[in-house]
Amino acid sequence: MVERGDAAPLLRWAEGPAVSPPLAPDQQAGVRGWGGGGGGRAAAEPPRRREPEELGPSQVLLQPGRLELGDVEEDQVVAVFVVTFDPRSGNMVEWCLPQDIDLEGVEFKSMASGSHKIQSDFIHQLETPGHYSRLAAFYEDKKGVLHASPGRGGSLPPVYWLPSIHRYMYPEMKITHPAGCMSQFIKFFGEQILILWKFALLRKRILIFSPPPVGVVCYRVYCCCCLANVSLPGIGGTVPESKPFFYVNVADIESLEVEVSYVACTTEKIFEEKRELYDVYVDNQNVKTHHEHLQPLLKINSADREKYRRLSEQRQMLLYSQEVEGDYNPCEEDLFVLFFLEQNNRIFQTLLEVSASQDKTLTAEHARGMGLDPQGDRSFLMDLLEAYGIDVMLVIDNPCCP
């Protein structure tokens, strides 16, 4: 087992060294998040073409809101705000523009639990506590003009954080991660990425726990979503959308209760006890599920090891080509995404062909042709057929039964 925390080398070499701002004399008591005292951070919604970074004290955090796309242009912001941690009052909105926008709950959504204890972090936009002129200028440059909501006069409508986050972030995910996160993901989970791949393809609710900071873990959410891509027409219409919620906390419990498929991360250990909210729980490199019928999917089989061997081999060839020939096209991310896309397409192409045949019989030979273990992946295949509503008859014998 490789022990690796969220101070992973990914960010050190991909995005530069961490920045730990010095404590101002009047900040020693922890009024705002400079170092160990607090966790103040500024936020805006949602400019495009940025990479999410490890979020730290007094910095910009993008939060998609529940707004109709016709209401605001894509490169304009709804609001900017600064959230701080007070040792007596807890999380609170210290400053915002416009002043009349409803930001209820954003103080919890925009600051990961425990982040006020972080001694150093990654700074996106550094501001002096209490003086946010650059943030105000950013808002004035990017602000959108929204329609006033009924009954609120000239006030702006409230912003809702969790349920619609995927509408804004998912289409942009290809450009909202640092170079190297795929490599870090593979190194961190090793062969267990094949376990996550199966759960992602089955559209299960996957919750990843980690203590703060959460930036690296948010990249793992992104990578998990990349495992389930399928480009064949007609596939996916019967299954729920897998929503990348990235960071969630106890303020999101009510929203998560109605979700049937998502990938998210949290710093709240209490979530492990709330089994009704997730199907798969990932703690460090420990992937587990409380559903008995999903237990067989936790076992690595021979076909999984072969897929991981091929993926590792292709990565090594790519790295060699980059080092020796200077050829960085395709990049490692393209290789990773294409590897699982081709695997998924091969599986569903075979299943569609069998379902269109006269006898609709799926055999062990079909399973091997799809890159699956006829016995070890039998449970996975059964769940896959049920989830996607594919009408075939599985005739692979279960060696555990007479």
C-alpha distance (Angstrom), angle and dihedral (degrees) to the residues before:
residue distance angle dihedral
M1 . . .
V2 3.78 . .
E3 3.76 112.8 .
R4 3.76 109.9 -144.0
G5 3.76 127.6 153.9
D6 3.76 132.5 -165.6
A7 3.79 91.9 -82.2
A8 3.78 82.7 83.0
P9 3.80 122.2 164.4
L10 3.80 88.6 -118.5
L11 3.77 93.1 87.2
R12 3.79 96.2 35.7
W13 3.77 94.2 60.8
A14 3.79 99.5 25.7
E15 3.77 101.3 46.9
G16 3.77 106.5 17.6
P17 3.80 132.2 -104.2
A18 3.76 123.7 -35.8
V19 3.78 117.3 -97.4
S20 3.78 121.4 -136.8
P21 3.81 109.3 -172.1
P22 3.81 115.9 -145.7
L23 3.78 117.4 -106.3
A24 3.77 114.3 -103.5
P25 3.80 113.7 -130.8
D26 3.79 92.5 -110.1
Q27 3.80 93.1 47.0
Q28 3.80 98.9 65.0
A29 3.82 90.7 99.5
G30 3.77 90.6 59.5
V31 3.79 102.5 -110.5
R32 3.82 92.2 146.3
G33 3.74 129.0 20.8
W34 3.78 104.0 -91.7
G35 3.77 105.1 141.1
G36 3.78 117.3 -43.9
G37 3.79 99.1 -11.9
G38 3.78 103.2 71.4
G39 3.77 147.0 -23.5
G40 3.77 112.0 -119.3
R41 3.76 116.0 169.3
A42 3.75 138.0 170.7
A43 3.76 123.1 -131.7
A44 3.77 140.5 -164.8
E45 3.79 135.4 -179.8
P46 3.05 125.2 -107.6
P47 3.86 124.6 -37.2
R48 3.77 115.3 163.2
R49 3.77 136.8 -124.9
R50 3.78 100.3 40.4
E51 3.78 132.2 122.3
P52 3.81 117.3 -125.8
E53 3.73 109.5 -115.4
E54 3.76 134.9 -166.9
L55 3.76 99.9 -76.6
G56 3.76 119.5 -131.0
P57 3.79 143.6 164.1
S58 3.80 117.2 -34.6
Q59 3.77 99.3 -4.2
V60 3.77 139.1 127.5
L61 3.78 117.9 -85.7
L62 3.77 121.3 -176.8
Q63 3.77 117.5 -137.4
P64 3.82 120.9 -176.9
G65 3.78 112.6 -140.4
R66 3.77 133.1 -152.0
L67 3.77 97.6 -100.2
E68 3.75 130.7 136.2
L69 3.80 111.4 -102.4
G70 3.79 90.1 -127.7
D71 3.80 91.3 59.0
V72 3.78 98.3 66.7
E73 3.76 135.8 20.5
E74 3.79 114.9 -108.3
D75 3.81 95.6 -113.3
Q76 3.80 95.7 47.5
V77 3.79 127.3 92.7
V78 3.78 129.7 -128.4
A79 3.79 97.4 -155.4
V80 3.78 144.9 -20.4
F81 3.77 122.4 -142.9
V82 3.78 144.4 167.0
V83 3.79 120.1 -133.7
T84 3.78 119.3 -164.3
F85 3.78 136.3 -179.0
D86 3.79 119.0 -124.2
P87 3.83 116.2 -167.3
R88 3.81 90.0 -138.6
S89 3.80 103.0 36.4
G90 3.82 101.1 27.1
N91 3.82 121.5 -145.2
M92 3.78 115.4 6.1
V93 3.81 140.8 164.8
E94 3.80 105.2 -110.3
W95 3.81 99.9 179.0
C96 3.80 137.9 -0.7
L97 3.78 144.7 169.0
P98 2.95 126.7 -114.1
Q99 3.77 92.0 33.8
D100 3.81 95.2 -149.3
I101 3.82 98.3 55.1
D102 3.80 117.2 117.4
L103 3.82 106.8 -119.4
E104 3.78 98.0 165.5
G105 3.80 110.2 163.7
V106 3.79 96.3 7.3
E107 3.81 91.5 111.4
F108 3.80 88.3 67.8
K109 3.79 97.9 37.7
S110 3.79 96.2 50.9
M111 3.79 98.8 47.8
A112 3.79 120.7 56.5
S113 3.79 114.9 -131.3
G114 3.77 109.0 -98.6
S115 3.80 95.0 20.6
H116 3.82 90.7 116.5
K117 3.81 86.9 70.8
I118 3.80 94.5 56.8
Q119 3.82 112.3 114.0
S120 3.81 95.6 -161.5
D121 3.77 136.3 12.7
F122 3.80 144.0 161.9
I123 3.76 115.2 -74.9
H124 3.80 120.1 -146.1
Q125 3.79 98.7 174.0
L126 3.78 119.7 3.3
E127 3.77 118.4 -148.7
T128 3.80 133.2 174.0
P129 3.83 109.5 -108.4
G130 3.79 109.0 -98.2
H131 3.82 94.0 13.7
Y132 3.80 114.6 85.7
S133 3.79 103.8 160.0
R134 3.81 94.0 134.9
L135 3.78 91.1 49.5
A136 3.82 90.1 49.1
A137 3.80 90.0 50.0
F138 3.79 90.0 49.7
Y139 3.81 89.7 53.0
E140 3.80 93.2 48.0
D141 3.79 89.7 51.6
K142 3.80 96.1 47.1
K143 3.79 106.1 27.3
G144 3.78 118.6 129.4
V145 3.78 127.9 -143.4
L146 3.80 109.5 -119.4
H147 3.77 129.9 -166.9
A148 3.79 113.4 -107.9
S149 3.79 111.1 -110.5
P150 3.83 119.9 -121.6
G151 3.78 113.8 -86.7
R152 3.81 94.9 12.4
G153 3.78 99.3 88.0
G154 3.76 109.4 -150.4
S155 3.79 94.3 -17.6
L156 3.74 120.2 117.6
P157 3.80 118.5 -110.4
P158 3.80 120.0 -99.1
V159 3.78 118.3 -92.0
Y160 3.80 118.9 -128.3
W161 3.76 115.1 -157.7
L162 3.78 117.6 -167.0
P163 3.82 113.6 34.4
S164 3.80 97.8 58.5
I165 3.79 101.4 32.8
H166 3.80 92.3 109.5
R167 3.80 92.1 58.0
Y168 3.78 90.3 68.2
M169 3.77 104.9 27.1
Y170 3.78 104.1 39.7
P171 3.82 97.1 64.3
E172 3.81 88.9 48.8
M173 3.79 97.4 44.5
K174 3.78 94.4 104.4
I175 3.78 90.4 67.9
T176 3.79 99.9 32.1
H177 3.78 101.6 82.3
P178 3.80 136.0 67.7
A179 3.77 124.7 -102.7
G180 3.80 109.6 -92.8
C181 3.80 100.1 31.7
M182 3.81 91.3 116.0
S183 3.78 91.4 52.9
Q184 3.79 90.5 48.4
F185 3.81 90.5 48.6
I186 3.82 92.7 53.0
K187 3.80 93.3 45.8
F188 3.79 92.8 47.2
F189 3.82 98.6 50.0
G190 3.80 101.0 25.6
E191 3.81 112.3 -178.3
Q192 3.81 89.9 -4.6
I193 3.79 89.8 79.4
L194 3.82 84.1 79.9
I195 3.81 88.9 59.1
L196 3.80 90.5 49.8
W197 3.81 88.9 45.8
K198 3.80 91.7 58.7
F199 3.79 93.7 47.5
A200 3.81 91.3 46.6
L201 3.80 91.6 49.8
L202 3.81 89.0 50.6
R203 3.82 88.5 53.2
K204 3.79 93.6 -122.8
R205 3.80 123.8 168.0
I206 3.81 103.8 -99.6
L207 3.80 119.6 -168.3
I208 3.81 120.2 -174.0
F209 3.81 118.0 -160.0
S210 3.79 124.4 -156.7
P211 3.80 135.7 147.8
P212 3.81 114.7 -111.6
P213 2.95 140.9 -43.7
V214 3.80 94.1 66.0
G215 3.81 102.8 -174.1
V216 3.80 96.2 98.4
V217 3.81 90.4 44.7
C218 3.82 90.7 53.2
Y219 3.80 87.1 56.8
R220 3.81 87.9 55.1
V221 3.80 88.6 54.9
Y222 3.79 88.0 54.3
C223 3.81 92.5 48.2
C224 3.81 91.7 49.0
C225 3.80 89.8 55.0
C226 3.81 90.1 52.0
L227 3.81 89.9 59.4
A228 3.81 93.9 69.8
N229 3.81 102.9 51.6
V230 3.82 115.9 136.8
S231 3.81 123.4 179.0
L232 3.81 100.1 -174.7
P233 3.83 115.0 113.4
G234 3.77 115.8 -113.4
I235 3.80 95.2 26.4
G236 3.77 119.9 116.7
G237 3.80 99.7 21.5
T238 3.79 92.3 111.3
V239 3.81 97.3 45.0
P240 3.80 127.4 74.5
E241 3.76 120.6 -103.7
S242 3.80 112.6 -96.9
K243 3.79 103.3 -127.9
P244 3.80 121.0 -152.7
F245 3.79 102.9 -142.4
F246 3.80 94.2 169.2
Y247 3.83 105.7 -167.7
V248 3.82 120.4 22.8
N249 3.80 133.1 169.1
V250 3.81 140.0 178.9
A251 3.80 90.2 -70.7
D252 3.83 87.2 67.3
I253 3.81 97.6 52.8
E254 3.80 94.4 101.4
S255 3.79 91.4 52.1
L256 3.81 93.7 45.4
E257 3.80 91.2 53.0
V258 3.81 90.5 72.6
E259 3.82 97.5 42.3
V260 3.80 117.7 104.0
S261 3.81 98.8 -174.8
Y262 3.79 131.2 22.7
V263 3.81 146.1 126.8
A264 3.79 117.4 -136.9
C265 3.78 144.0 149.0
T266 3.80 131.4 -138.1
T267 3.78 141.7 -177.7
E268 3.82 91.4 -151.4
K269 3.81 110.3 105.0
I270 3.80 89.6 -167.4
F271 3.82 88.5 76.4
E272 3.80 90.6 73.4
E273 3.82 88.5 68.9
K274 3.82 93.2 49.2
R275 3.79 96.3 77.3
E276 3.77 93.4 164.1
L277 3.81 88.6 71.2
Y278 3.82 99.1 58.5
D279 3.81 144.1 29.0
V280 3.81 98.6 -158.7
Y281 3.81 125.7 34.7
V282 3.80 120.4 -164.3
D283 3.81 118.1 -164.7
N284 3.81 111.0 178.9
Q285 3.84 101.1 -50.9
N286 3.79 94.9 -23.6
V287 3.81 110.2 108.5
K288 3.81 113.8 -170.5
T289 3.78 142.7 160.0
H290 3.79 132.4 -161.4
H291 3.82 92.3 -151.5
E292 3.80 109.2 101.5
H293 3.80 94.3 -151.7
L294 3.83 90.0 56.4
Q295 3.81 95.1 50.9
P296 3.84 94.0 93.0
L297 3.81 89.5 60.7
L298 3.82 90.5 65.0
K299 3.80 91.8 69.5
I300 3.80 119.9 92.3
N301 3.82 110.1 -134.0
S302 3.80 133.7 -168.4
A303 3.81 93.7 -92.6
D304 3.82 90.3 52.7
R305 3.80 90.9 52.3
E306 3.79 90.5 49.3
K307 3.82 92.0 51.4
Y308 3.80 91.0 48.7
R309 3.81 90.2 48.6
R310 3.82 90.7 52.7
L311 3.79 92.2 46.7
S312 3.81 91.7 49.7
E313 3.78 90.9 46.9
Q314 3.79 92.4 51.4
R315 3.81 90.2 48.2
Q316 3.79 91.4 52.3
M317 3.79 91.3 49.7
L318 3.79 90.4 49.5
L319 3.81 93.0 48.6
Y320 3.80 90.1 48.6
S321 3.80 90.8 50.7
Q322 3.79 90.9 49.5
E323 3.80 93.9 48.3
V324 3.79 99.4 41.7
E325 3.79 103.0 30.7
G326 3.78 100.2 25.6
D327 3.80 90.0 -128.1
Y328 3.81 109.1 148.6
N329 3.78 95.7 170.6
P330 2.97 114.4 124.3
C331 3.79 99.7 30.5
E332 3.79 124.9 -146.7
E333 3.80 92.0 -98.3
D334 3.80 91.2 56.4
L335 3.79 90.0 50.6
F336 3.81 92.1 49.8
V337 3.81 95.4 47.4
L338 3.81 93.7 43.2
F339 3.81 92.5 48.6
F340 3.79 93.1 58.8
L341 3.80 93.8 35.9
E342 3.81 90.4 57.5
Q343 3.80 91.0 44.8
N344 3.80 92.0 51.3
N345 3.79 93.3 44.8
R346 3.80 91.2 50.7
I347 3.81 91.0 52.7
F348 3.78 95.8 48.3
Q349 3.79 94.5 40.5
T350 3.80 88.9 56.7
L351 3.80 92.9 45.5
L352 3.81 91.8 49.8
E353 3.79 91.8 48.8
V354 3.80 91.7 50.1
S355 3.81 92.2 46.7
A356 3.82 88.9 53.1
S357 3.81 92.9 50.3
Q358 3.77 123.4 95.8
D359 3.81 99.4 -110.9
K360 3.85 96.7 32.2
T361 3.80 90.6 -147.5
L362 3.81 120.0 158.9
T363 3.81 110.5 -159.2
A364 3.79 137.0 -172.3
E365 3.78 88.3 -100.5
H366 3.80 89.8 57.8
A367 3.81 89.8 50.6
R368 3.80 92.1 52.2
G369 3.80 89.8 47.3
M370 3.80 88.7 55.5
G371 3.80 90.5 52.9
L372 3.80 93.1 -106.6
D373 3.78 133.5 127.1
P374 3.83 107.9 -111.7
Q375 3.81 92.6 -142.8
G376 3.81 103.3 22.8
D377 3.82 93.0 49.2
R378 3.79 97.0 39.1
S379 3.82 93.0 105.0
F380 3.81 90.8 45.5
L381 3.79 91.3 52.1
M382 3.79 92.5 49.5
D383 3.81 91.5 50.8
L384 3.81 90.5 45.7
L385 3.81 93.1 52.7
E386 3.79 90.7 48.9
A387 3.80 95.4 45.4
Y388 3.81 94.7 49.9
G389 3.81 96.3 36.3
I390 3.81 94.9 -123.3
D391 3.79 113.0 164.5
V392 3.81 108.6 -138.6
M393 3.81 134.1 124.9
L394 3.79 115.1 -120.5
V395 3.80 110.1 -145.2
I396 3.79 98.8 172.5
D397 3.78 107.7 128.9
N398 3.79 118.7 -122.8
P399 3.84 105.9 -132.7
C400 3.80 90.8 -154.2
C401 3.78 92.9 63.0
P402 3.83 130.9 60.5
